[in-house]
Amino acid sequence: MTLMLRGYFYGKKSKYSVEGKLSILNETSHIGIFEVTIKYGIDYKTIGRWRLLYQYQDL
């Protein structure tokens, strides 16, 4: 659930930092997305969303 107050969105804090997400994305290129989803308990759609987000930002 996301709360909007005076134009600012307050959502749930992410379990992973930016560095953690980039590390997980890097790991998918080495061992594969299926193994990473099992290892971290992250849905493959979430990993896809992270990949698009950080590709767009050139990270």
Buried (B, 14 or more C-beta within 10 A) or exposed (E): EEEEEEEEEEEEEEEBEEEEBBEBBEBBEEEEBEEBBEEBEBEEEBBEEBBEEBEEEEE
